[in-house]
Amino acid sequence: MAWGSKQNFTDQTAINGATEKFLAAVSLNPRELAHVQLKIDNEHASAVTDGLQVSVYTTLDDASETWDSAPFMQFTHKPATVSAEYFAFTVMGVKKFRIGGLSTGAANTYTMGGSYRLDGVSA
């Protein structure tokens, strides 16, 4: 087993508390995992009031996806500063996933991006 090449997500900007925004979906093979490192940046604020709710949704479909209504896993990241910060986690045991971001309030908006690497054995 070896880590695959680093893949970058396209940034989602102006993430507020009204509409969840999503990074591109990632497909996994059996026994494969994804090591995800998000870059979370508090946009245009002098102080951090709200966190960024990060949700991971799954689907069984390759195309014409029907995404779960509730997240498979969820975190709230409240940056310590207004500068960009990195936040890492792993996803495994699912066919396909996507990551959503939503500000926990109205005071802060965020940019969310980052990258991932896959590791595992394809059955």
PLY file of the C-alpha trace (Angstrom):
ply
format ascii 1.0
element vertex 123
property float x
property float y
property float z
element edge 122
property int vertex1
property int vertex2
end_header
0.00 0.00 0.00
1.17 3.49 -0.72
-0.24 6.96 -0.52
-1.63 8.29 -3.77
-0.72 11.66 -5.14
-1.97 14.79 -3.41
-5.23 16.08 -4.90
-6.40 19.65 -4.30
-9.97 20.77 -3.72
-11.18 23.94 -5.45
-11.85 26.57 -2.76
-15.38 27.48 -1.76
-15.59 31.14 -0.76
-18.08 33.37 1.08
-19.33 30.49 3.24
-21.87 32.05 5.58
-24.54 30.81 7.97
-27.29 30.76 5.34
-26.22 28.22 2.70
-23.94 25.21 3.04
-21.24 25.01 0.32
-19.55 21.82 -0.84
-16.13 20.71 -2.01
-15.86 18.22 -4.90
-16.90 14.63 -4.18
-14.27 11.93 -3.61
-14.79 8.23 -4.49
-13.17 5.46 -2.45
-12.41 1.85 -3.41
-12.96 -0.99 -0.91
-10.50 -0.77 2.03
-9.29 2.62 0.84
-9.15 5.70 3.07
-8.79 9.41 2.43
-6.56 11.63 4.55
-8.13 15.08 4.21
-6.47 18.35 5.22
-8.77 21.35 5.01
-7.55 24.93 4.84
-10.04 27.15 6.66
-9.72 30.92 6.36
-11.84 33.49 8.20
-12.64 36.12 5.55
-12.43 39.87 6.18
-12.95 39.81 9.94
-10.96 41.42 12.72
-12.11 38.82 15.27
-13.33 35.23 15.32
-16.88 34.99 16.63
-18.32 32.04 14.71
-16.86 28.67 13.85
-17.09 26.70 10.63
-19.27 23.62 10.78
-17.65 20.93 8.60
-19.94 18.06 7.57
-19.13 14.89 5.61
-21.97 13.40 3.55
-21.97 10.03 1.78
-23.69 8.38 -1.16
-23.85 4.88 -2.65
-24.12 6.24 -6.19
-21.38 6.76 -8.80
-23.49 9.19 -10.84
-26.80 11.01 -10.22
-25.90 11.00 -6.55
-28.45 10.86 -3.76
-26.58 12.37 -0.83
-27.48 11.53 2.77
-29.73 14.10 4.44
-27.71 13.97 7.67
-23.91 13.99 7.79
-21.82 10.84 8.27
-19.56 12.90 10.54
-19.47 16.53 11.62
-16.98 18.88 13.30
-17.03 22.52 14.30
-13.72 24.31 13.85
-13.35 27.69 15.51
-10.07 29.25 14.38
-7.82 30.73 17.04
-6.95 33.66 14.75
-8.27 35.35 11.62
-5.43 33.76 9.61
-5.81 30.55 7.62
-5.62 27.34 9.66
-5.39 23.67 8.72
-7.68 20.93 10.01
-7.14 17.21 9.21
-9.23 14.03 9.47
-9.67 10.67 7.72
-12.66 9.18 5.92
-13.03 5.45 5.26
-15.64 2.73 4.84
-17.85 4.67 2.40
-18.30 4.55 -1.39
-18.22 8.30 -2.02
-18.19 11.42 0.14
-18.33 15.19 -0.07
-17.52 17.86 2.49
-19.81 20.77 3.30
-19.07 24.00 5.14
-21.46 26.33 6.98
-20.65 29.23 9.31
-22.18 28.78 12.77
-23.34 32.41 12.88
-23.69 35.66 10.97
-20.51 37.46 12.11
-17.91 35.47 10.13
-17.68 34.11 6.60
-15.11 31.55 5.53
-13.11 30.18 2.62
-12.68 26.40 2.74
-10.34 24.39 0.54
-7.47 22.00 1.03
-6.32 18.66 -0.28
-6.48 14.90 0.23
-4.51 11.69 -0.44
-5.94 8.20 -0.86
-4.37 5.07 0.60
-5.42 1.43 0.50
-5.85 -1.66 -1.59
-8.44 -1.89 -4.32
-10.34 -5.20 -4.05
0 1
1 2
2 3
3 4
4 5
5 6
6 7
7 8
8 9
9 10
10 11
11 12
12 13
13 14
14 15
15 16
16 17
17 18
18 19
19 20
20 21
21 22
22 23
23 24
24 25
25 26
26 27
27 28
28 29
29 30
30 31
31 32
32 33
33 34
34 35
35 36
36 37
37 38
38 39
39 40
40 41
41 42
42 43
43 44
44 45
45 46
46 47
47 48
48 49
49 50
50 51
51 52
52 53
53 54
54 55
55 56
56 57
57 58
58 59
59 60
60 61
61 62
62 63
63 64
64 65
65 66
66 67
67 68
68 69
69 70
70 71
71 72
72 73
73 74
74 75
75 76
76 77
77 78
78 79
79 80
80 81
81 82
82 83
83 84
84 85
85 86
86 87
87 88
88 89
89 90
90 91
91 92
92 93
93 94
94 95
95 96
96 97
97 98
98 99
99 100
100 101
101 102
102 103
103 104
104 105
105 106
106 107
107 108
108 109
109 110
110 111
111 112
112 113
113 114
114 115
115 116
116 117
117 118
118 119
119 120
120 121
121 122
